[in-house]
Amino acid sequence: LLVFVDTTNAITPPPKGISGKKNTLKNDIINARKIVIGVDGGTESIRACCFDAETGEVVRDSSFACPYETYHPHPGWAEQYPKDWWDGLGKAVRGCLRLAKLKEGK
C-alpha cells in the first residue's frame, strides 16, 4: 500500500486584509516536498515509512512499526482481528510522519 502525501496542503495563504508582505505562496507550493508513505502489513506488525517522492530516499529514518497480536484458539489455527490492522495502520502512519518531522493532516 502506498500513500501519497502532498505537503503543499500545509501551506496556506495569509488571511484577507493582511498586506505589506509579498505573498510567496506560489513559490512555496513550487518548492514543497512530495512524500510517499510505504506501508507493509505482515504477520506480526504493520510498518510505515516516509520516502521522498522524487529521489526515493527514506526521509529522516522514518520507519515505524506497530505490532498486533496473533491468536491461536486451537492447535494449528491462527487468527488476527482486522480492527487491529486498521488501528495499527493509523498508528504506523502517524508514527512515521512524526519521525519524519512532518505534521499529520497537513
VEXVEX-930386 format. One line per field, with one value per residue (C-alpha): residue number from 1; residue in three letters; y, x, z. Coordinates in Angstrom, 1 decimal, padded with zeros to 4 digits. Layout:
i	(NUM,...)
aa	(Ala,...)
v	(Y,...)
u	(X,...)
w	(Z,...)
! end
This chain:
i	(1,2,3,4,5,6,7,8,9,10,11,12,13,14,15,16,17,18,19,20,21,22,23,24,25,26,27,28,29,30,31,32,33,34,35,36,37,38,39,40,41,42,43,44,45,46,47,48,49,50,51,52,53,54,55,56,57,58,59,60,61,62,63,64,65,66,67,68,69,70,71,72,73,74,75,76,77,78,79,80,81,82,83,84,85,86,87,88,89,90,91,92,93,94,95,96,97,98,99,100,101,102,103,104,105,106)
aa	(Leu,Leu,Val,Phe,Val,Asp,Thr,Thr,Asn,Ala,Ile,Thr,Pro,Pro,Pro,Lys,Gly,Ile,Ser,Gly,Lys,Lys,Asn,Thr,Leu,Lys,Asn,Asp,Ile,Ile,Asn,Ala,Arg,Lys,Ile,Val,Ile,Gly,Val,Asp,Gly,Gly,Thr,Glu,Ser,Ile,Arg,Ala,Cys,Cys,Phe,Asp,Ala,Glu,Thr,Gly,Glu,Val,Val,Arg,Asp,Ser,Ser,Phe,Ala,Cys,Pro,Tyr,Glu,Thr,Tyr,His,Pro,His,Pro,Gly,Trp,Ala,Glu,Gln,Tyr,Pro,Lys,Asp,Trp,Trp,Asp,Gly,Leu,Gly,Lys,Ala,Val,Arg,Gly,Cys,Leu,Arg,Leu,Ala,Lys,Leu,Lys,Glu,Gly,Lys)
v	(000.0,003.4,006.7,009.9,013.0,016.4,018.7,021.7,021.3,022.6,025.9,028.4,032.0,034.9,036.0,038.5,042.1,041.5,043.5,044.8,041.4,039.9,036.7,033.9,031.2,030.3,029.8,027.8,025.5,025.0,024.2,021.9,018.4,015.5,012.4,008.8,006.7,003.0,000.6,-003.2,-005.4,-008.7,-011.5,-009.6,-005.9,-003.2,-000.8,002.6,004.7,008.1,008.4,011.4,011.1,012.4,010.6,007.5,008.1,007.4,010.7,011.0,007.3,007.5,003.7,002.9,-000.4,-001.2,-004.8,-006.7,-010.0,-013.3,-015.5,-019.4,-020.6,-024.2,-026.1,-025.2,-022.2,-018.6,-015.6,-011.8,-009.1,-006.6,-003.9,-004.4,-004.0,-000.8,000.7,-000.3,001.4,004.7,004.4,003.4,006.3,008.8,007.4,007.6,011.2,012.1,010.6,012.4,015.6,016.2,017.3,014.8,016.1,018.8)
u	(000.0,001.4,000.0,000.9,001.3,001.3,002.9,001.5,-001.6,000.3,000.8,-001.9,-002.2,-002.2,-005.6,-007.5,-006.7,-003.0,-000.7,002.8,004.5,004.9,002.8,005.2,002.6,003.2,007.0,006.3,004.0,006.6,009.3,007.1,008.4,006.4,006.3,005.2,004.3,005.0,003.0,003.7,001.4,002.9,002.1,003.4,003.1,002.3,005.0,005.1,007.9,008.2,010.1,011.0,008.7,011.4,014.6,013.0,015.2,013.9,013.1,014.9,014.9,011.1,010.3,007.7,006.2,003.1,002.8,-000.5,-001.5,-001.9,-004.3,-004.2,-007.7,-007.0,-003.8,-002.9,-005.2,-004.0,-006.4,-006.0,-008.5,-008.9,-009.6,-006.1,-004.7,-006.8,-005.7,-002.1,-002.2,-003.2,-000.5,002.2,001.4,001.2,004.5,006.4,005.1,006.3,009.7,010.0,009.1,006.0,002.7,-000.1,-003.2,-001.1)
w	(000.0,-000.9,000.3,-001.4,000.8,-000.8,001.6,-000.3,001.8,004.8,003.0,003.4,002.1,004.6,005.9,003.9,004.7,005.6,003.4,003.3,002.8,-000.7,-001.0,-001.7,-001.7,-005.3,-004.7,-001.5,-003.5,-006.2,-003.6,-001.4,-000.8,-002.1,000.2,-000.4,002.6,002.0,004.2,004.8,006.8,008.0,010.4,013.5,012.7,010.2,009.2,007.5,006.2,004.5,001.2,-000.9,-004.0,-006.3,-005.0,-003.4,-000.3,003.2,005.0,008.3,009.3,009.5,009.6,012.3,013.2,015.2,016.4,016.8,018.3,016.6,018.5,018.5,019.6,018.6,017.7,014.1,014.0,013.8,013.9,013.7,014.0,011.1,013.7,015.0,011.4,010.9,014.3,013.6,010.2,011.7,014.5,012.0,009.6,012.4,013.8,010.5,010.0,013.5,012.9,009.5,011.3,009.1,010.5,010.1,008.3,006.6)
! end
